[in-house]
Amino acid sequence: MISRPSVFRVFVNTIILALFCTNISQAQTKMGEYLDVSIGLGISVPSDQTDISGSGFYAQGEYVYNISNWVGLRPYAGLVLTSTKEATNESNQTDYKMSTKAFLLGGKVRLSIPIPWVAPYVELGVGTSMGSFETSTQFHDIIKNGILLHIPFEFGVSLGKEHTVEVGFTYYFQPAVEQVTGAAAIGLSFPLN
């Protein structure tokens, strides 16, 4: 039987691969157009702070138009697939469930501080989540399919001499289903011009 690699091992190997690829891409903090691709560990948690969570896969692609070294516009499309993490589902919480299976679409604005080697950034925007959502806790029992509004928020750092690798934490606040979906992800930027 073939065993699946752990999520941690996949995440570490992806970071190592991204660091080796830094010579083939350009700095995202420079003005111009770029394609940014991110992958990571997806999560979903209820807004009511119940001790339950979902985990899974996250991937996103962004078209980046940097107006200046400090500000960039970022329309995005992504995918997040999470399901209830059994380790957090204690015996008295067997009915609690947390899952998201959605396609993400929207736009963000990034504010970045382009200092050498490590450029911190923060992003905020608006978008839609299209898919199926479940939030079952002691306070909520929500199961929805369809298109929902979400508010994306991200923070992280761009690394390297040319700021070619990104390590960030992304959150999508989804008030209609009382949950926050997000990811710990790494990304690479590639120039389009």
FIMARBA-50409 format. One record per residue (C-alpha): chain; x, y, z. Coordinates in Angstrom, 2 decimals. Layout:
# residues N
+------+---------+---------+---------+
! unit !      px !      py !      pz !
+------+---------+---------+---------+
!    A !       X !       Y !       Z !
...
+------+---------+---------+---------+
***
This chain:
# residues 193
+------+---------+---------+---------+
! unit !      px !      py !      pz !
+------+---------+---------+---------+
!    A !    0.00 !    0.00 !    0.00 !
!    A !    1.35 !    3.42 !   -0.94 !
!    A !    1.26 !    5.92 !    1.93 !
!    A !    0.31 !    9.55 !    1.38 !
!    A !    2.92 !   12.17 !    2.33 !
!    A !    2.03 !   14.33 !    5.29 !
!    A !    0.71 !   17.84 !    4.67 !
!    A !    3.70 !   19.26 !    6.55 !
!    A !    6.17 !   17.38 !    4.33 !
!    A !    4.41 !   18.59 !    1.17 !
!    A !    4.42 !   22.17 !    2.48 !
!    A !    8.17 !   22.06 !    3.34 !
!    A !    9.06 !   20.50 !   -0.02 !
!    A !    7.05 !   23.17 !   -1.83 !
!    A !    8.91 !   25.93 !    0.04 !
!    A !   12.26 !   24.37 !   -0.89 !
!    A !   11.19 !   24.11 !   -4.55 !
!    A !   10.04 !   27.73 !   -4.52 !
!    A !   13.37 !   28.93 !   -3.14 !
!    A !   15.23 !   27.10 !   -5.93 !
!    A !   12.96 !   28.76 !   -8.51 !
!    A !   13.74 !   32.32 !   -7.40 !
!    A !   16.23 !   32.86 !  -10.22 !
!    A !   13.60 !   32.36 !  -12.96 !
!    A !   11.12 !   35.00 !  -11.83 !
!    A !   11.20 !   38.76 !  -11.32 !
!    A !   10.43 !   40.97 !   -8.36 !
!    A !    6.74 !   41.50 !   -7.81 !
!    A !    7.37 !   44.77 !   -6.02 !
!    A !    8.46 !   46.31 !   -9.32 !
!    A !    5.90 !   48.10 !  -11.47 !
!    A !    4.33 !   46.00 !  -14.23 !
!    A !    2.19 !   42.91 !  -14.84 !
!    A !    2.75 !   39.50 !  -13.26 !
!    A !    1.15 !   36.13 !  -12.74 !
!    A !    1.23 !   34.92 !   -9.14 !
!    A !    0.56 !   31.24 !   -8.34 !
!    A !    0.05 !   30.03 !   -4.74 !
!    A !   -0.54 !   26.63 !   -3.15 !
!    A !   -0.95 !   25.58 !    0.45 !
!    A !   -2.85 !   24.05 !    3.32 !
!    A !   -6.53 !   25.08 !    3.34 !
!    A !   -8.45 !   25.58 !    6.60 !
!    A !  -11.99 !   26.43 !    7.65 !
!    A !  -13.18 !   27.42 !   11.13 !
!    A !  -16.53 !   28.65 !   12.48 !
!    A !  -16.98 !   32.33 !   13.33 !
!    A !  -18.39 !   31.39 !   16.76 !
!    A !  -15.00 !   30.04 !   17.99 !
!    A !  -16.28 !   26.47 !   18.53 !
!    A !  -13.37 !   24.05 !   18.81 !
!    A !  -13.81 !   22.39 !   15.40 !
!    A !  -12.01 !   22.93 !   12.13 !
!    A !  -11.66 !   21.65 !    8.61 !
!    A !   -8.45 !   21.18 !    6.68 !
!    A !   -7.51 !   20.38 !    3.12 !
!    A !   -6.14 !   21.92 !   -0.07 !
!    A !   -5.82 !   25.50 !   -1.33 !
!    A !   -4.61 !   26.88 !   -4.69 !
!    A !   -4.92 !   30.33 !   -6.22 !
!    A !   -3.80 !   32.25 !   -9.29 !
!    A !   -3.66 !   36.04 !   -9.51 !
!    A !   -3.15 !   38.51 !  -12.31 !
!    A !   -1.05 !   41.25 !  -10.75 !
!    A !   -0.85 !   44.84 !  -11.93 !
!    A !    1.58 !   46.81 !   -9.77 !
!    A !    0.80 !   50.52 !   -9.97 !
!    A !    3.94 !   51.33 !   -7.96 !
!    A !    6.45 !   49.57 !   -5.72 !
!    A !    3.97 !   50.01 !   -2.86 !
!    A !    0.51 !   49.34 !   -4.39 !
!    A !   -0.81 !   46.56 !   -6.63 !
!    A !   -4.19 !   45.45 !   -7.99 !
!    A !   -4.82 !   41.69 !   -7.88 !
!    A !   -7.84 !   39.98 !   -9.47 !
!    A !   -7.79 !   36.31 !   -8.42 !
!    A !   -9.32 !   32.88 !   -8.98 !
!    A !   -8.79 !   30.02 !   -6.58 !
!    A !   -9.98 !   26.74 !   -5.13 !
!    A !  -10.35 !   25.64 !   -1.52 !
!    A !  -11.36 !   22.12 !   -0.44 !
!    A !  -11.66 !   21.42 !    3.29 !
!    A !  -13.44 !   18.84 !    5.42 !
!    A !  -13.86 !   18.20 !    9.14 !
!    A !  -10.62 !   17.46 !   10.89 !
!    A !  -11.44 !   14.39 !   13.01 !
!    A !   -8.68 !   15.05 !   15.57 !
!    A !  -10.48 !   18.23 !   16.71 !
!    A !  -13.90 !   16.60 !   16.77 !
!    A !  -14.10 !   15.32 !   20.35 !
!    A !  -16.54 !   12.58 !   21.38 !
!    A !  -19.11 !   15.07 !   22.68 !
!    A !  -19.00 !   16.96 !   19.37 !
!    A !  -19.70 !   14.17 !   16.90 !
!    A !  -22.42 !   16.20 !   15.18 !
!    A !  -20.13 !   19.20 !   14.62 !
!    A !  -18.96 !   19.60 !   11.03 !
!    A !  -16.92 !   22.18 !    9.15 !
!    A !  -16.34 !   22.03 !    5.41 !
!    A !  -15.89 !   24.21 !    2.34 !
!    A !  -15.65 !   23.11 !   -1.26 !
!    A !  -15.57 !   26.30 !   -3.29 !
!    A !  -14.20 !   28.16 !   -6.27 !
!    A !  -13.05 !   31.67 !   -5.31 !
!    A !  -13.23 !   34.74 !   -7.54 !
!    A !  -12.61 !   38.40 !   -6.73 !
!    A !  -10.15 !   41.27 !   -6.47 !
!    A !   -7.73 !   42.63 !   -3.88 !
!    A !   -5.47 !   45.61 !   -3.34 !
!    A !   -1.99 !   44.98 !   -1.94 !
!    A !    0.02 !   47.43 !    0.11 !
!    A !    3.67 !   46.39 !    0.30 !
!    A !    6.85 !   47.73 !    1.88 !
!    A !    9.55 !   46.88 !   -0.70 !
!    A !   12.58 !   46.62 !    1.56 !
!    A !   15.53 !   44.42 !    0.47 !
!    A !   15.16 !   40.61 !    0.83 !
!    A !   11.99 !   40.69 !    3.00 !
!    A !    9.01 !   42.80 !    1.87 !
!    A !    5.98 !   42.57 !    4.19 !
!    A !    2.55 !   43.08 !    2.66 !
!    A !   -1.16 !   43.22 !    3.48 !
!    A !   -4.12 !   42.76 !    1.13 !
!    A !   -7.85 !   43.50 !    1.35 !
!    A !  -10.64 !   43.07 !   -1.19 !
!    A !  -14.04 !   41.62 !   -2.05 !
!    A !  -15.09 !   38.45 !   -3.86 !
!    A !  -17.45 !   35.51 !   -4.23 !
!    A !  -17.26 !   31.87 !   -3.18 !
!    A !  -19.10 !   29.39 !   -5.40 !
!    A !  -19.68 !   25.89 !   -4.03 !
!    A !  -20.91 !   24.02 !   -0.97 !
!    A !  -20.47 !   25.07 !    2.66 !
!    A !  -21.29 !   23.44 !    6.01 !
!    A !  -21.01 !   24.96 !    9.48 !
!    A !  -22.56 !   22.72 !   12.16 !
!    A !  -21.76 !   23.75 !   15.76 !
!    A !  -23.71 !   24.26 !   18.97 !
!    A !  -24.67 !   27.76 !   17.72 !
!    A !  -25.19 !   27.20 !   13.98 !
!    A !  -26.44 !   24.49 !   11.66 !
!    A !  -25.85 !   25.93 !    8.20 !
!    A !  -25.61 !   23.97 !    4.96 !
!    A !  -25.57 !   26.10 !    1.80 !
!    A !  -24.82 !   25.59 !   -1.86 !
!    A !  -24.39 !   28.43 !   -4.30 !
!    A !  -22.66 !   31.80 !   -4.58 !
!    A !  -21.72 !   33.71 !   -1.41 !
!    A !  -19.97 !   37.01 !   -0.72 !
!    A !  -16.58 !   36.83 !    0.98 !
!    A !  -14.08 !   39.41 !    2.21 !
!    A !  -10.46 !   38.36 !    1.53 !
!    A !   -7.68 !   39.46 !    3.86 !
!    A !   -4.04 !   38.40 !    3.48 !
!    A !   -0.74 !   39.21 !    5.10 !
!    A !    2.74 !   37.85 !    4.54 !
!    A !    6.21 !   38.52 !    3.19 !
!    A !    7.87 !   38.48 !   -0.22 !
!    A !   11.31 !   36.91 !    0.07 !
!    A !   14.55 !   36.95 !   -1.87 !
!    A !   16.76 !   39.46 !   -3.59 !
!    A !   14.05 !   40.12 !   -6.18 !
!    A !   11.07 !   39.35 !   -3.84 !
!    A !   10.16 !   36.34 !   -5.99 !
!    A !    8.79 !   33.99 !   -3.31 !
!    A !    5.83 !   34.77 !   -1.10 !
!    A !    4.85 !   33.18 !    2.18 !
!    A !    1.46 !   34.29 !    3.42 !
!    A !   -1.69 !   33.65 !    5.38 !
!    A !   -4.98 !   34.19 !    3.53 !
!    A !   -8.43 !   34.47 !    5.11 !
!    A !  -11.86 !   34.64 !    3.44 !
!    A !  -14.53 !   35.87 !    5.84 !
!    A !  -17.88 !   34.35 !    4.78 !
!    A !  -20.67 !   35.87 !    6.92 !
!    A !  -23.54 !   34.00 !    5.19 !
!    A !  -22.27 !   30.64 !    6.52 !
!    A !  -20.66 !   31.92 !    9.76 !
!    A !  -17.19 !   30.66 !    8.85 !
!    A !  -13.70 !   31.79 !    7.95 !
!    A !  -11.87 !   29.87 !    5.25 !
!    A !   -8.20 !   30.39 !    4.65 !
!    A !   -4.77 !   29.02 !    3.96 !
!    A !   -1.12 !   29.01 !    4.85 !
!    A !    0.43 !   29.20 !    1.38 !
!    A !    3.55 !   29.90 !   -0.61 !
!    A !    3.63 !   31.48 !   -4.05 !
!    A !    5.81 !   32.43 !   -6.99 !
!    A !    5.53 !   35.45 !   -9.29 !
!    A !    6.29 !   35.41 !  -13.02 !
!    A !    6.48 !   38.54 !  -15.24 !
!    A !    4.00 !   38.84 !  -18.12 !
!    A !    5.78 !   41.65 !  -20.00 !
+------+---------+---------+---------+
***
